[in-house]
Amino acid sequence: MQAHLGGLRPRSAWFSYFGAVGGCLDYLGIDVSDAWLYGGTGWGFVFCMSADVDPAAPIAWDGLCVNACSPTNPGVVARLQPNLGYKTRCVCGCPHGGNRELDQARKQAWDLVRASIDQGSPCIGYELADPGFFVIAGYTDDEYLFVSSEVVEGTADRLRSVRWSETTPIVGWVRVQAILPGTPAEDATVVREALRAVTDRMNREPDGGMFVVGLSAYDLWAAALESGAAGGFGHRHSAAAYAELRSRAVGFLREAKERLPGHADGLFDEAAEHYAVAADKLQALHALHPPMDVEDERIGSEEAASLVRGAAAAERRGFPLLARIAEALA
């Protein structure tokens, strides 16, 4: 047996989760720009890092949690996504969470995907090949049919396959998600709730774990680059991901101003100006150290550290404005 949703393709993105989700929204005819998607979920504005620049840093602040496994991963993105006009059905299992039976989770994921595809609902899945999110466009008797959204791979139009029982061999995080149409919230609600969630998450006290969330986490990144302790893969991936995230944050602020004229025009402009500086610094960092297939590399660079500190300085001026924008929309 085989089923395939023809024409389902991801958006091109370094941040593979939103490349995959965006492609599903396009397939369903749900009009959500990249900027509105990244900003309305809060992800465009949050910063997370570890002392060794672990590649999981851009996602570790939230983990896309749907099982309320940990108070440090409060499921902000899962809570905010419905505001953008779509709903999700998820299966999630990991070695650290509430659902640790990974083989069982793989079977549950397989059942969810087949039922969803049969109903015309596109899906996404994690680590169907390398660690990252992929659009699931169909299935065969025992395989997912999927497409990558990682721009570095250049495989956005190539349908690939993997046995459902052989997914997530490296990370061990079983995660599939069906995307369904929903009812979008009012624009003011999207912006207000996203920026309030960002402010709350960024201002929370550190929990003592390896990942730090907040503007002080930029200092970890810069220090790792100054000392030569930055993991090469994690640094290169983080530079690409955060450059994209901050670019989308700027777009979100500008789109929000257009959608909500007269509400907080000056604040939107001022915040966008500061985040644009941060985005430019991070884009320069990405250009300095683009993703490469290099193992066991360590990076030390004063130039890179300076760019990181420049991005942090710009965000320290822009971040307080997010709470003021949210208050203006209350």
Number of C-alpha atoms within 10 A of each C-alpha: 6 13 16 18 17 9 11 23 28 31 24 20 20 24 24 23 22 21 24 29 26 27 24 26 22 17 19 17 10 18 13 16 16 20 21 24 21 27 28 29 25 26 25 26 27 25 25 25 29 24 20 22 26 21 19 16 24 26 19 20 24 23 19 19 20 19 16 13 16 14 9 17 19 19 19 21 21 17 16 17 21 20 22 23 16 18 18 16 14 22 22 23 26 18 13 11 15 13 16 16 13 18 14 14 21 23 15 17 23 21 13 19 28 20 12 19 19 16 9 18 20 28 29 26 26 24 20 29 20 14 16 19 27 31 34 32 27 26 24 16 11 14 18 28 23 29 26 30 30 22 15 14 9 11 14 19 14 10 16 16 17 16 15 20 18 13 24 22 14 10 14 17 22 28 23 29 23 24 22 20 16 15 11 16 14 10 16 17 17 23 26 21 20 28 26 18 22 24 21 13 21 22 12 12 11 13 11 7 8 13 22 24 25 22 20 15 19 24 17 22 25 26 21 23 27 18 14 17 17 26 22 26 23 22 28 22 25 29 27 23 24 26 26 20 27 31 25 25 29 26 22 25 26 20 16 23 19 12 12 15 9 9 15 17 16 12 18 23 14 15 23 23 19 20 27 22 21 28 24 17 24 29 23 18 25 22 14 15 18 17 19 11 7 9 9 7 14 18 18 18 16 14 13 23 22 16 20 24 19 19 26 24 16 19 23 16 14 21 20 12 20 22 17 17 22 21 13 13 16 10
